[in-house]
Amino acid sequence: MTAPVDLQHILSCVDGYDPDALRVDQALDILRAGIKPVQTTEKLAIRAALGRVLAHDLISPIDVPSHDNSAMDGYALRSSDLATQGDTVLTIAGRGLAGHAFDGDVPPRSAVRIMTGAVMPEGCDTVVPQELCHVEGATLTLPPGRVRPGDNRRLRGEDLARGKAALPAGKLLRPADLGLLASLGLSEVPVRRRLRVAIVSSGDELRSVGQPLDPGCVYDSNRYTLWGMLERLGCDVIDLGVVPDNPQAVETSLRHAAECADVVLTSGGVSVGEADYLRSTLAALGEVLFWRIAMRPGRPLAFGQLHGDAHRAWLFGLPGNPVAVMVTFYALVRPALLHGMGALDMPQPLLRARSTQALRKRPGRTEYQRGLLAALPGGGWQVSPLGNQGAGVLSSMSQAHGLIVLHHDQETVQAGEDVDVLLFEGLV
């Protein structure tokens, strides 16, 4: 069960808190202070662990590699046998292959033919690439200055040392991590359980896909974009459908959501319109820490905690406009959910790019514009804002490569100036 909110303690963690002008960075501080990571863990086969959060520090049970070995095809030798002047001439004493080590002693002034990954013969500390050598029969000739002591040798444990941390707790497991786990001979890994996230849309005008579209109504897209972003993040998604503008229906839906989920995401109903019952219902069912953010789009955004009969859930009341839903998710909800999953703090994947146009901006809020990226001929990137930046134009989010981030204190950007771009493809 989620612990009750200590509202004053959470807000005291934010310097300069102003409920009427809450900065994006301040909102993120509130979210991190309020949301506690899930503690339940489970063990999964490594092929089922992609995208999951590592529950504990993972200690390497072995050295990787387990022996000194060759980094390339060539000849293993003692660096002490290298001539200080003129050519080095050595006798080839045998060969070693990956999985089939050279078996025997290496006599003085001798070399061993060796393949990439093969165990270094006893006493040898250097590998000379085969293309640098001249070989006739069993004699190897190496011109001076072609190799230095220790070249092209991988040391035992240089990748991972036995008894050392291989992966830290909170690591969001990526494909390379699965390979690393396999290199340690591990078949299972401890991970935190998935976050359960319920999604609800609010509004009499909304229709679900497959229903007739009555006059004045629109199909609900928000549950589908939210589902996609949550699935990509690795959450268990509970779709509670569309709730009409009816106080009792809204309360019933939110009570149910609080019982079955760790986090509830609603879209629509957090403004001050007469039919927006969600706001009043939230205040009745729990604590709300903030109602709006100094950002565009996405100013009306609520965050707090819902009380069910036996369970509590964190709640984000997102705006109703489709673009605002996605922008607030990427800017605020996603980092908060990663924190709730127990993941290590990760910086937003921002790219510096040259703006092709002037971007009007006034200080006092963070603004997000959809942008298209293009590579510059001399290196680097440029970004162009899409023409229609309306909060209801979902097609622009589909076309965009990312969001141009105009920070809280930033002023109008002139054409040719660099800006930050939040990359969609960099988001989990």
N, C-alpha and C positions, 0 to 999 in steps of 0.2 A: 504493500500500500504506500502510495506517495505521501511523504510527510507533509503536515500542514505548513502553510506559508507564514514565515515571520516577515511581514511586509516591511516594517520599519528597518529591520536588519538588512534586508536586501537593498532597499533604497539608500541606506546609509553607506553602501559600498560604492555609490556613484558620486563622483565629485561634480559639484555644480548642478545637481538634479533640478530640473525644471519641467514639471508635467506638461506645460504648454509648449515647450520647445525642446523636446527630448532628441538629442543627436543619435545617429545610427550607432556610433561607437558606444555611447552610454547605454543604449538599449541592449547591445550585445553584452555589456558588463552585467546588466540586470539579469539577462537570460542565463549567463554562466553562473552567477551567484545563486540563482533560484533553482535551477534544474540540477538534480543529482543523478549521476550515471546509474544505469541499471546494474545490479550486483549479481544477478543470477547468471551462472555459467553452464556451459555444456561442452562435451568433447565431440569433435567432428572429424571425419576422414578429411585429409588435406584437400581432396578434390571437391569437397563440399564446403570448404572454408573461404573461398574467394569472396572478397568484399566484407568479410566479418572482422570483428575487432578482437584482437588478441587479449585474453583475460589476464595473463600473467607474463612476467619476463620469461623468455624461453632461453634456457641455458644449454649450450652446445654439449652433447655427450661425447663427442669425438673431435679430433683435429681434422680440419678440412683445409688442404689435402692431408691425407694420413701419412704421407712420406714426402721428402724432397723429390721433386720430379721435373722433367724437362718441359720447358715452355714452347719448344719447337722441334722439328726434325733436324737432326744434325749429329754431332759427335760430342760425347761427354769426356771431359779430361780434368786433370789436376792443373790448377792455375800455376802451381809451382813448376810445372813442366814447360811453361811458355818461355821461349827463348827471349832474352833481353835484347839481342841483336840478331838480325837475319831471320830466316824462316825457321818455324818450328816443325820438326819432322817427328812423327809418332807412328807407332805400330798399332794397327787395329786389332784389338784383342777379342772382339765378339760383338754382340748386339743385344739391345734391350728393347722390348715392345711394351706398349700399354697392356697391362694385365699379365705380362710375361717378362719379369725382371731379368737382367743379366745375372747369371749365377756363377760367381767365382770372384777371384781377386783380379784387380787391374794392376799389372806389372808396372814398374817405373817407365816413364816415357812411352806410355800407351794411351789409347783412346778406345771408347766403346761407341759403336754405331747405335743411336738412340732415336726413338720416335716420340712425338708429342705425348705427354702424359705418362711416359714410362718412368719407373722409379730410378732415381740417380744411383749409379753404382757406388759401392762403398769407396770412399776416398776422393771421388770426383766432386768438383764444386762449380764447374763451368760447362756451358754447352756452346759450341760454335756452330752457327747455321751451316747446313750442308752446302749452300751455294757459295760460301766463302772458302771452301776447302778444295784442294786438288788431291784426288785419290787415284793411286795406281796400285792394283792388287791389294795388298794388306798394308800399304804405306799411305799415310795422310800427311800432306804438306800444307802448312798454314802460313801465309805471309804475315809479317809483323803488323801490329796495330789493329788487327781485325776484331779482337775480342779482349774484354777486360775481365779480371777475376770476378766470379759470381754472376756473369751475364747469363740470361735465359734460363735461370733456375728458379722454380717455384719452391718456396720453403714450406716445410711441414707446419700446418696450422696458420699460415699467413692469411688465409681467407677467414677462417673461424678457428679459434683456439678452444680446446676442451676446457670446460668449466667457466667460460666467459659467456656473457649475454649475447645471444645471436639475434634476437628480436625483442624489442621492449614491449611491455604491457601497453595497450592502447593503440598498437600498430594496426592500421587498416590494411588487411592482407591483400596484396596485389599478386599478379602472376609470378613475378620474380621471387616473392616470398614463398610461394608454394614450391618453387624449385629449390629454394634454400632449405626448406623443411625436408624435402626429399633427399637433399645432399647430406643431411644429418641422419638419415635412416628412419625418420619419424613418419608414422602412418596416420597419427591423430594429433590434433592441436586443441588446446582449451580456448574457447571464445566466449564472449558475453552473448547472452540471448539477444535476439532481435527486438528492437522497439516495436510495440504495437501502436499504430497510428490510425485513428478513425478520421474519416473525411465526411463532411456534411455541407451541402449547399442549401442556401436559404433564399426563398423568394417565390411568390405566386406566379411570376412570369416565366419560371424555369420549367422546361420539359426535358425528360430524359430521352436519350437516343431510342428510337423505335416508337415513340408516342406521336400522335398527331400534333402539328404545330398550330395552335390556335392563334387568332389575330392578337397582336401585341405581345406574343410570347417568343422566347428564344430557347434554343437547345443549350443545355448546361454543358459547357466545355471545361469548367474549372475542376470538376472531379476527375476528368481524364488527364489534364496536365498535372494535377497534384499526384494522381496515381503513378504517372510515369516518373515524376521526379522522386517520389518515395521509393518506388521499385528500384530505380537506379541507385538509390542510396542504401538499399538493403533492408528496408523496413517491412514489417508485416502490415499490410494495408487492410483496413476494415471500411468498406464503403457503405455508409448509412443512407445514401441517396439524397433526395431533395425533400426539404421540409417547407411546408407552406407558411405564409405570414400569419401565424396563429400562435398566440402566447402559450397555450397548453401544448400544442404540437412541438414548439421549439423546446419547451422545458422537458417534455418527455424524451425527446431525441437526445438532448444534452445529458440528462441523467443516465440514459442507457450508454451513451458514449463514455461517460466517466467510469462506468462499471467495467467496460470491456477493453479499454485502451490506456496506454501510458500518456499519450498525447492526442489531443483533438484539434483538428484543423477545420474551421468553418470558413466559408466564403460568402460574403454578402451579409447585410444586416447589422453592420457596426457603425453606420452613420447616424444621423439624428432625424431621419425621416419618420413620419408617423407610423409607417408600417414596419419599421425595423425593430422588431421585438427582441432580437438577440441581445442587444445591449442591456436592456433592463433585466432580462433573464439571467445573464451572466452575473450581474451584481447581486441577484437574489440567490444564486446557487454557489457562490464562492467569492474569492478575492480577485480583484483586477488590479494589476500593478501599473499599467498604463493603457491609454486609449488611442494615442496618436503619436506619430513620429515626424520629425522634421526631415521629410524626404518626399521626393516626387519621382514617379507615382507611388502611392501607397501610404499617404498620410493617415487615413483612418485604419489603425491596426491595434487590436486589443491583445494583451497578454495577461494571463492570470491562472488561477487554479479552480477547477470544478470539483464540487463535492457530490459524490454519489452516495448510495446507502452504505456501502462497505469499502469504497475505493475512491481515491482522488486521481485526477488527471490534469496535466498541464494543458492549457488551451491557448491557441492562437486564433483570434478572430480576424481573418484576412479581409481585404476589400472585395467587392464583387466584380470589378472590372478584370477581365482576363489577364491583361498585361500586368496590372498591379499585383495580382495574385502571384505571378511568376517572379516578378522583381522582388517582392517582399520575401518570397520563399528563398531565393538565392542569396539575398542580402542578410536576412535575419534568421529565418526558420531553419535553413540547412545547417548553418554553424551551430545553432542550438541543439538540433537533433544529433549531430555528430558528438557534441559534448554529452548529451544524454545517452548515447551509445557507448560512452567510455573511450572514445577515440582521442588520441593526442591532438592538441590544437594544431591546425594546419593553416597556413596563410592562404588567403583567397588567391586563385590563379590569375594574377593581374599581368597584363602585357602593356608595355609602353608603346604607343603608336602616335604618329603624326596626324593631327586632325586636318582633313581636307577643307573644312569649312569653319567659319566662326560659330561658336556655340554660346548663345546667350545664357547667362547664369548670374544669379544674385547670391551673395553670401547669406548663410543662415539656414541652409538645408542641403542635404545630399541629393543630387539628381542623377537619374539613370536614363540614358538614351540608347536605343537600339542602333547597332553599328555593323557595317560591313568592312572586313579587313582585306587588304591587298598588300603583297610584298613590294617593297621599293626596289628599283633596279640596283642601287648601290648597297643594298642590305637594309635591314630593319623593316618596319611596317607602317602603313598608313591606315586610317579608319575614316569612313564616311558615314554620317548619320543617315538613317533611312528617312524618307520623306515624311511619312505620316507617323508622328510620335503619340497619337491618341492612345489613351489607356485601354480602349476597347478593341484596338486593332491587333488581334492575335496573329494575323498573317505576318506581321512585321517581326514577331518573335520567332516564327518559323524560318524566316529568311535570314535573320541576323546571325552573325558569328559570335556576338557577345554584347555586353552592355558597356557603353562609355560611362565611366564613373566620374562625376564632377563632385568633388568633395565639399564638405560642409562650408569651409571658409573660402573656397575657390570662387573667383569672379569669372566674368566672361572670358572665354578662350578664343584667341585669334587664330585664323587659318594658319597652319604651319607649326603651331605649338603642339607639344606632346601632351597626351592625356593617358589615363589608365583605362584599360579595357578588361572587364571581367569576362573571361573566356567560357563559353558554354561547354566546349569539349573538354575543358580541364576539370569540370565538376563531376564528382562521382555519381 
